Amino acid sequence: MNFLSIDVGTTCCKCQVFSQKGEILAYRSEEYTLVERRGEKYVDIAGICARVKEMIAFAATKGELASLCISTIGESFVLLDKADTILFEPMLYTDPRGKEEAEDILQRFGAEYLFSRVGVLPQSMYSISKLLWIKKHHPQIFAKADKVMLLCDYLGYILTGQRVIDYGLASRTGVFQVWNKCFDRDILSAYDIPVEFFSEPKSAGSIVGRLKEEIRSELKICGDCVVVLGSHDQICATLGAGAINAGDAVDGMGTVECITALFDEKTSDVQMGLQGFPCVPYVRDGMYCTYMLNYTCGQLVKWFKNEIVHGYAGKEDSFFAYIEKGMKEGPTGILTLPYFSGAATPYQNIQAKGAILNLTEKSTDSDLYKSVLEGTAMEMRLNAEKAKKYGIAVKSAVATGGGSNSSKWLTIKADIQNIPIRTLRSSEGGLCGCAVLQAVATGAAKNLDEAVRIFVQYKDEYLPDAARHAAYEGQYRKYKKIYRAVKEFY
């Protein structure tokens, strides 16, 4: 019995085939580009569908598939008519269209009302804002609309004919009631949007349906392969890192950094929403998660490497070997505010700028590089401290993404954040999370706890050093003051 996990990103699709014993039998990755329509860029939904089918066919050559599960990016949606013709392709979540509509939602309903119901405050990124933008600017297109589907439920629909979306992804529409697990009819009716536009919400790990006969024939699928409902890529990656209890957290150290933290106490404190922390239903019933964001993580390292040092490696084999060789023990004393692409949580200020303070003529390139690593670690500690006010305690973290390959960086993070940090056997946590969901759905595991023990395997652990943590405290106290001190210069 094999499980196929597929992760669909903005420009890349990945898959892994797992055995029911947790072995990784095969891996494949395919890229695609964004498409341009009317001068705007969109997610290549046709390219995604083609890649997903290719990966299913590829996985079928590795043995009989019991099931498949897909994780995807959030917010972006496909608008269809009654004949399932695509009326409007998926806009990127970074697309500014929908800003005015988000402001209108906030003004009409108010922050406290909205956060207490849908767990987020309006932004242009959420599906509802962009849907209202289409309605306003393309009324003839909107008049033909019959279905709104995010990428995960759309792919499930293509494969099975069933329209089902999980609670976590549904919450990324900005119009899903977190506590009642249903789309908010009051908000939708205020804008004359039928709730039937959206797919049926169910918990991640539910059975969506069996592959359609034409799909089975086209892809040469043997056996009774079913589609198991996946979720938002952040949620699947968190599950794939073994996070299933309150206090667990996963630190995705990619181009952008995102800590997904779990908690089990309901909160409707609007201040949480105003600081940008959403309240999202998790895959385990009664559990919730939130996202703590820093817009520059690997991006900031890339900037330093390419724009400041220009890839210089001295006599070493690589830039990283050169730059890390010169890193001294202990805090640098240099303060780097990592807002080079604006501030995410908790300040929510896209106009914010980066800053580097306390340089002297004795500061070296390795000192400056280490301060970048320190700054990103301090920013995530700041986020965790702010989130703690809402009953969210980050007691440990599992690091994923490209940054998790740096032992120096993880050591710094453990010392500054004062929590143990572990890494995984594979950085593809989202694919592992999909396998966990499939194991439970097909009966290969009794519950999430057993499935996590089978599929989640850890590699290294970084424990905080008490002396180094104490040494960083002075630098961190200064770090917390930088944003407000330099804000007037933006």
Solvent accessible surface area in square Angstrom, and as a share of the most:
residue,aa,sasa,rsa
1,M,115,0.51
2,N,16,0.08
3,F,0,0.00
4,L,0,0.00
5,S,0,0.00
6,I,0,0.00
7,D,26,0.13
8,V,0,0.00
9,G,15,0.14
10,T,42,0.25
11,T,58,0.34
12,C,30,0.18
13,C,0,0.00
14,K,55,0.23
15,C,0,0.00
16,Q,9,0.04
17,V,0,0.00
18,F,1,0.00
19,S,13,0.09
20,Q,80,0.36
21,K,158,0.67
22,G,1,0.01
23,E,92,0.41
24,I,60,0.30
25,L,79,0.39
26,A,14,0.11
27,Y,101,0.38
28,R,73,0.27
29,S,52,0.33
30,E,47,0.21
31,E,132,0.59
32,Y,13,0.05
33,T,106,0.62
34,L,51,0.26
35,V,27,0.16
36,E,107,0.48
37,R,101,0.37
38,R,160,0.59
39,G,61,0.59
40,E,70,0.32
41,K,114,0.48
42,Y,1,0.00
43,V,0,0.00
44,D,25,0.13
45,I,3,0.01
46,A,73,0.56
47,G,10,0.10
48,I,0,0.00
49,C,23,0.14
50,A,42,0.33
51,R,60,0.22
52,V,2,0.01
53,K,51,0.21
54,E,72,0.32
55,M,0,0.00
56,I,0,0.00
57,A,35,0.27
58,F,43,0.18
59,A,0,0.00
60,A,27,0.21
61,T,107,0.62
62,K,92,0.39
63,G,31,0.30
64,E,112,0.50
65,L,3,0.01
66,A,21,0.16
67,S,0,0.00
68,L,0,0.00
69,C,0,0.00
70,I,4,0.02
71,S,0,0.00
72,T,0,0.00
73,I,22,0.11
74,G,3,0.03
75,E,9,0.04
76,S,3,0.02
77,F,7,0.03
78,V,0,0.00
79,L,0,0.00
80,L,1,0.00
81,D,26,0.13
82,K,170,0.72
83,A,83,0.64
84,D,59,0.30
85,T,76,0.44
86,I,60,0.30
87,L,36,0.18
88,F,4,0.02
89,E,31,0.14
90,P,0,0.00
91,M,3,0.01
92,L,31,0.16
93,Y,101,0.38
94,T,92,0.53
95,D,15,0.08
96,P,98,0.62
97,R,30,0.11
98,G,2,0.02
99,K,122,0.52
100,E,114,0.51
101,E,15,0.07
102,A,6,0.04
103,E,89,0.40
104,D,57,0.30
105,I,5,0.03
106,L,68,0.34
107,Q,156,0.70
108,R,129,0.47
109,F,42,0.18
110,G,28,0.27
111,A,26,0.20
112,E,124,0.56
113,Y,77,0.29
114,L,2,0.01
115,F,0,0.00
116,S,40,0.26
117,R,58,0.21
118,V,3,0.01
119,G,0,0.00
120,V,5,0.03
121,L,19,0.10
122,P,26,0.16
123,Q,64,0.29
124,S,27,0.18
125,M,36,0.16
126,Y,9,0.03
127,S,2,0.01
128,I,5,0.03
129,S,0,0.00
130,K,3,0.01
131,L,1,0.01
132,L,10,0.05
133,W,36,0.13
134,I,0,0.00
135,K,60,0.25
136,K,123,0.52
137,H,88,0.39
138,H,53,0.24
139,P,81,0.51
140,Q,151,0.67
141,I,47,0.24
142,F,23,0.10
143,A,85,0.66
144,K,127,0.54
145,A,14,0.11
146,D,41,0.21
147,K,18,0.08
148,V,2,0.01
149,M,0,0.00
150,L,1,0.01
151,L,0,0.00
152,C,8,0.05
153,D,3,0.01
154,Y,15,0.06
155,L,2,0.01
156,G,6,0.06
157,Y,34,0.13
158,I,46,0.24
159,L,2,0.01
160,T,12,0.07
161,G,33,0.31
162,Q,93,0.41
163,R,57,0.21
164,V,11,0.06
165,I,3,0.02
166,D,4,0.02
167,Y,47,0.18
168,G,1,0.01
169,L,1,0.00
170,A,0,0.00
171,S,1,0.00
172,R,14,0.05
173,T,0,0.00
174,G,11,0.10
175,V,0,0.00
176,F,0,0.00
177,Q,19,0.08
178,V,0,0.00
179,W,53,0.18
180,N,105,0.54
181,K,54,0.23
182,C,53,0.32
183,F,10,0.04
184,D,0,0.00
185,R,154,0.56
186,D,76,0.39
187,I,2,0.01
188,L,1,0.01
189,S,72,0.47
190,A,40,0.31
191,Y,25,0.09
192,D,111,0.57
193,I,5,0.02
194,P,57,0.36
195,V,26,0.15
196,E,116,0.52
197,F,18,0.07
198,F,14,0.06
199,S,4,0.03
200,E,97,0.43
201,P,33,0.21
202,K,71,0.30
203,S,48,0.31
204,A,13,0.10
205,G,18,0.17
206,S,27,0.18
207,I,78,0.40
208,V,14,0.08
209,G,16,0.15
210,R,104,0.38
211,L,2,0.01
212,K,63,0.27
213,E,105,0.47
214,E,108,0.49
215,I,7,0.04
216,R,34,0.12
217,S,84,0.55
218,E,97,0.44
219,L,16,0.08
220,K,163,0.69
221,I,12,0.06
222,C,97,0.58
223,G,29,0.28
224,D,87,0.45
225,C,0,0.00
226,V,27,0.16
227,V,5,0.03
228,V,1,0.00
229,L,4,0.02
230,G,1,0.01
231,S,0,0.00
232,H,12,0.05
233,D,36,0.18
234,Q,58,0.26
235,I,1,0.00
236,C,0,0.00
237,A,23,0.18
238,T,1,0.01
239,L,0,0.00
240,G,0,0.00
241,A,0,0.00
242,G,13,0.13
243,A,4,0.03
244,I,11,0.05
245,N,76,0.39
246,A,41,0.32
247,G,4,0.04
248,D,35,0.18
249,A,3,0.02
250,V,5,0.03
251,D,1,0.01
252,G,20,0.19
253,M,1,0.00
254,G,28,0.27
255,T,87,0.51
256,V,57,0.33
257,E,0,0.00
258,C,7,0.04
259,I,1,0.01
260,T,2,0.01
261,A,1,0.01
262,L,1,0.00
263,F,4,0.02
264,D,74,0.39
265,E,118,0.53
266,K,133,0.56
267,T,19,0.11
268,S,64,0.42
269,D,66,0.34
270,V,20,0.11
271,Q,92,0.41
272,M,0,0.00
273,G,8,0.08
274,L,88,0.44
275,Q,38,0.17
276,G,16,0.15
277,F,1,0.00
278,P,9,0.06
279,C,0,0.00
280,V,0,0.00
281,P,2,0.01
282,Y,11,0.04
283,V,18,0.10
284,R,58,0.21
285,D,138,0.71
286,G,44,0.42
287,M,18,0.08
288,Y,12,0.04
289,C,0,0.00
290,T,0,0.00
291,Y,9,0.03
292,M,0,0.00
293,L,52,0.26
294,N,2,0.01
295,Y,66,0.25
296,T,1,0.00
297,C,0,0.00
298,G,26,0.25
299,Q,68,0.30
300,L,1,0.01
301,V,12,0.07
302,K,127,0.54
303,W,71,0.25
304,F,1,0.00
305,K,58,0.25
306,N,56,0.29
307,E,103,0.46
308,I,78,0.39
309,V,19,0.11
310,H,140,0.63
311,G,31,0.29
312,Y,123,0.47
313,A,24,0.19
314,G,35,0.34
315,K,208,0.88
316,E,57,0.26
317,D,151,0.78
318,S,48,0.31
319,F,7,0.03
320,F,86,0.36
321,A,43,0.34
322,Y,53,0.20
323,I,0,0.00
324,E,38,0.17
325,K,155,0.66
326,G,36,0.35
327,M,28,0.12
328,K,119,0.51
329,E,156,0.70
330,G,25,0.24
331,P,45,0.29
332,T,37,0.21
333,G,36,0.34
334,I,7,0.03
335,L,11,0.05
336,T,1,0.01
337,L,1,0.01
338,P,0,0.00
339,Y,3,0.01
340,F,69,0.29
341,S,42,0.27
342,G,2,0.02
343,A,3,0.02
344,A,3,0.02
345,T,2,0.01
346,P,7,0.04
347,Y,40,0.15
348,Q,73,0.33
349,N,28,0.14
350,I,114,0.58
351,Q,114,0.51
352,A,2,0.01
353,K,106,0.45
354,G,28,0.26
355,A,18,0.14
356,I,45,0.23
357,L,67,0.34
358,N,82,0.42
359,L,91,0.46
360,T,85,0.50
361,E,162,0.73
362,K,166,0.70
363,S,36,0.24
364,T,59,0.34
365,D,50,0.26
366,S,5,0.03
367,D,19,0.10
368,L,28,0.14
369,Y,4,0.01
370,K,13,0.06
371,S,0,0.00
372,V,1,0.00
373,L,0,0.00
374,E,1,0.00
375,G,2,0.02
376,T,0,0.00
377,A,0,0.00
378,M,1,0.00
379,E,2,0.01
380,M,0,0.00
381,R,34,0.12
382,L,8,0.04
383,N,0,0.00
384,A,23,0.17
385,E,67,0.30
386,K,42,0.18
387,A,0,0.00
388,K,137,0.58
389,K,144,0.61
390,Y,24,0.09
391,G,51,0.49
392,I,0,0.00
393,A,37,0.28
394,V,25,0.14
395,K,138,0.58
396,S,38,0.25
397,A,4,0.03
398,V,11,0.06
399,A,2,0.01
400,T,10,0.06
401,G,22,0.21
402,G,54,0.51
403,G,10,0.10
404,S,14,0.09
405,N,124,0.64
406,S,24,0.15
407,S,61,0.39
408,K,86,0.37
409,W,11,0.04
410,L,0,0.00
411,T,45,0.26
412,I,11,0.05
413,K,0,0.00
414,A,0,0.00
415,D,2,0.01
416,I,0,0.00
417,Q,21,0.09
418,N,77,0.39
419,I,15,0.08
420,P,39,0.25
421,I,1,0.00
422,R,91,0.33
423,T,9,0.05
424,L,18,0.09
425,R,80,0.29
426,S,28,0.18
427,S,58,0.37
428,E,34,0.15
429,G,3,0.03
430,G,10,0.09
431,L,1,0.00
432,C,13,0.08
433,G,0,0.00
434,C,0,0.00
435,A,0,0.00
436,V,0,0.00
437,L,5,0.03
438,Q,0,0.00
439,A,0,0.00
440,V,48,0.28
441,A,31,0.24
442,T,43,0.25
443,G,61,0.59
444,A,32,0.25
445,A,4,0.03
446,K,168,0.71
447,N,67,0.34
448,L,24,0.12
449,D,48,0.25
450,E,38,0.17
451,A,0,0.00
452,V,17,0.10
453,R,174,0.63
454,I,46,0.23
455,F,0,0.00
456,V,11,0.06
457,Q,81,0.36
458,Y,78,0.30
459,K,142,0.60
460,D,64,0.33
461,E,96,0.43
462,Y,40,0.15
463,L,115,0.57
464,P,40,0.25
465,D,48,0.25
466,A,86,0.66
467,A,76,0.59
468,R,84,0.31
469,H,30,0.14
470,A,65,0.50
471,A,56,0.44
472,Y,5,0.02
473,E,44,0.20
474,G,26,0.25
475,Q,13,0.06
476,Y,3,0.01
477,R,142,0.52
478,K,115,0.49
479,Y,4,0.01
480,K,80,0.34
481,K,142,0.60
482,I,6,0.03
483,Y,9,0.04
484,R,162,0.59
485,A,62,0.48
486,V,26,0.15
487,K,92,0.39
488,E,144,0.64
489,F,155,0.65
490,Y,79,0.30
